[in-house]
């Protein structure tokens, strides 16, 4: 009788492990898809915000790579270094969402940093208000994206 109970328990535990592994796999896939969408949103926001000469940098990036946000940023940095990065930081603020493994404190700190970089001559009051507004709006966007994503 004890052997049968042990076999059943072992079988149930094995099944639970299988289900947990499958759930973790699906969660990783969803998070990867979510992060890819964030990258696409960031790229789109950046492309839409480019003006003048900075828009010319886009011509140096093949169409199939224009959704690669990091590549776009690196091309802009190579071309302009700090000269036109305010536009880049402003686009980053608009499209910033909380990353999967990022704490709220890290998320808030990054928004505050981006706000200071995007508006280096603005008053502290304005920067604080903008950072708060951005934090609230992007938190809501992140919540909606993860719920309906």
N, C-alpha and C positions, 0 to 999 in steps of 0.2 A: 504494500500500500504506500509506504514512504517513497519507494522508487518511482511510482507512478506520479506522485505529487511533485517530486524533484524534476521528472521529465517534463511535466506540464509547465512548471515554473520556468525551466530552461527554455522551453519552446516559446513561451510567452515573452520572455526577456529577449530572445533572439528576434522575434517579430517586432518588438518595441524598438530595438536597435536599428532594424531595417527601415522602419517608418521614420525614425529620427534622422537617419542618414539621407533618406529621400527628401524629407522636409528641408533639411539643411542645404541640400543640393539645389532644390527649387528656389530657396531663399537667396542663395549666392547668384543664381541665374537672374533672378528679378533685380537684385541690387546692381549687377553688372549692366543690365538693360537700363535701369534707372540712371546710373552714372553716365552711360553713353548718351542718354537723352539730355542730361545736364550739359554734357560737353557740346552737344549740338545746339542747345539753347544759348550757351555762352558764345559759341562761334557766330551764331546768327545775330545775337545782340551786338557783338563786336563789329561784324561786317556792316550792319545797319548804321552804327554810330560813326563809322569812318568818314572823314571828310577830306577834301582837297588832296594834297600829296599823299597822305596816309592811305587813301583809297587806291592809289597806284601800287602800293605794296601788294594788294590783293591780286594784281595781275601776275605777280611772280609765283603765285601758288596755284598748282594745277587744280582744276575743278573738283576732282575726286578727293582732294586733301583739304578743301576749304572748310570742312566740318571739324578739322583737327584744331581745337582751340589752342593747345600748347604750341603747335607749329605757327599759327598766326601770330601769337604773342612773340615768339622768338624772332620771326621775320620783322615785326615792328621794332623790337628792341635792337636788332642788328642794324636796321636802317636809321632809326632815330635816337636810340639810347633813351635819354630822359626827355627829349624835346616834346614828343606828342603823347607821352604816357598818361597824361591827365585824362584824355579821351578813353584810353584803354581802361584805366581804373574806374571811370564813370560807368563804362559798359559792364565791368565786372561787378560793380555794386548792384546794377539793375538785374543782373542775371544770377547773382549769388544765391545758392541754396545750401542748406546744411548737408554735409556729406554723411555717409552711412556710419562711419566710425568716429565722427567728430562730436565732441561734447558741446553743450550749449555755450560754455565759457570760451572754448576755442573758436566757435562760430562767431560769437559776439566780438571777440578780440580781432578776428580777421575783418569783420565788417568795419569796426572802428579804425583799423589800420588803412583799409581801402578808402574810407571816407577822408581821412587826413591826406592820403596821397592824391586823391582826386581833386580835392579843394584845399591846396596848401595855404592859401591866403585868407581863407574863411575864418570867421570868429569861432571861438570854442563853443559858444551857444548854438550856432548854426550846425556845427559838426556833430554836436551831441544830439540835437533834434533829428538830423538826417540819419545818423546811425541808429537811433531808436526806431524811427519810421521804417527804415530798411530792414532792421531785425524783425520787426513785427510782420511786415509784408512778406518777407522771404520765409519766415517760419510758417506762415499760413500756406504759402505756395508749396513748401516741402511737405506739409501735412496732407494737402490735397493730392499731391503727386504720389505719395506713398499709399494713400487710401484708394485712389482710383487708377494708379499707374499702370 
